[in-house]
Amino acid sequence: MIFLAHIIVDDNEILEKAIKRFKRMVEKEGIIREFKKREYYEKPSTILNRKKKAFQRKLMKKSRKGRSEY
């Protein structure tokens, strides 16, 4: 997967401002997150286990939140 994040810098624009704009764009598109996720190979079973655990955490959080409303 190829990510292309680019900005056009005007002649009168401050460089630091353009860099901040670029960083926001990269963060918004999730390029860094995707890179870190793909940095090392992860076995399919490990991915499945991680997703199951995340789902369980989400259910527990939701159930705790629902109980506190009563």
C-alpha positions as CSV (number, residue, x, y, z in Angstrom):
1,M,0.0,0.0,0.0
2,I,1.4,3.3,-1.0
3,F,0.6,6.5,0.9
4,L,1.1,9.9,-0.7
5,A,0.9,12.8,1.7
6,H,1.9,16.0,0.2
7,I,1.3,19.7,0.7
8,I,1.8,22.7,-1.4
9,V,3.9,25.4,0.2
10,D,3.3,29.0,-0.8
11,D,6.2,31.4,-1.3
12,N,5.1,33.6,1.6
13,E,4.2,30.7,4.0
14,I,6.4,30.1,7.0
15,L,8.2,26.7,6.8
16,E,7.3,25.7,10.4
17,K,3.7,26.2,9.7
18,A,3.9,24.1,6.5
19,I,5.7,21.3,8.5
20,K,2.9,21.4,11.2
21,R,0.3,21.1,8.4
22,F,2.1,18.2,6.9
23,K,2.4,16.4,10.3
24,R,-1.4,16.9,10.9
25,M,-2.1,15.4,7.5
26,V,0.1,12.4,8.1
27,E,-1.4,11.8,11.5
28,K,-4.9,12.2,10.1
29,E,-4.3,9.6,7.3
30,G,-2.7,7.2,9.8
31,I,0.5,6.7,7.9
32,I,2.8,6.5,11.0
33,R,0.4,4.1,12.8
34,E,0.2,1.9,9.7
35,F,4.0,1.9,9.3
36,K,4.5,0.8,13.0
37,K,1.9,-1.9,12.6
38,R,3.6,-3.3,9.5
39,E,7.2,-2.8,10.8
40,Y,7.4,-6.4,12.0
41,Y,5.7,-9.6,10.7
42,E,2.8,-10.7,12.9
43,K,1.4,-14.2,12.6
44,P,-2.2,-14.4,11.6
45,S,-3.0,-16.3,14.9
46,T,-1.4,-13.4,16.9
47,I,-3.5,-10.9,15.0
48,L,-6.6,-12.8,15.7
49,N,-5.8,-13.1,19.4
50,R,-5.0,-9.4,19.7
51,K,-8.4,-8.5,18.1
52,K,-10.2,-10.9,20.4
53,K,-8.6,-9.4,23.4
54,A,-9.4,-5.9,22.2
55,F,-13.0,-6.9,21.7
56,Q,-13.2,-8.4,25.1
57,R,-11.8,-5.2,26.7
58,K,-14.4,-3.2,24.7
59,L,-17.2,-5.4,26.0
60,M,-16.0,-5.2,29.6
61,K,-15.7,-1.4,29.4
62,K,-19.2,-1.2,27.9
63,S,-20.7,-3.4,30.6
64,R,-19.0,-1.4,33.4
65,K,-20.3,1.8,31.9
66,G,-23.8,0.4,31.7
67,R,-23.8,-0.8,35.3
68,S,-22.8,2.6,36.7
69,E,-25.9,4.2,35.2
70,Y,-28.3,2.3,37.5
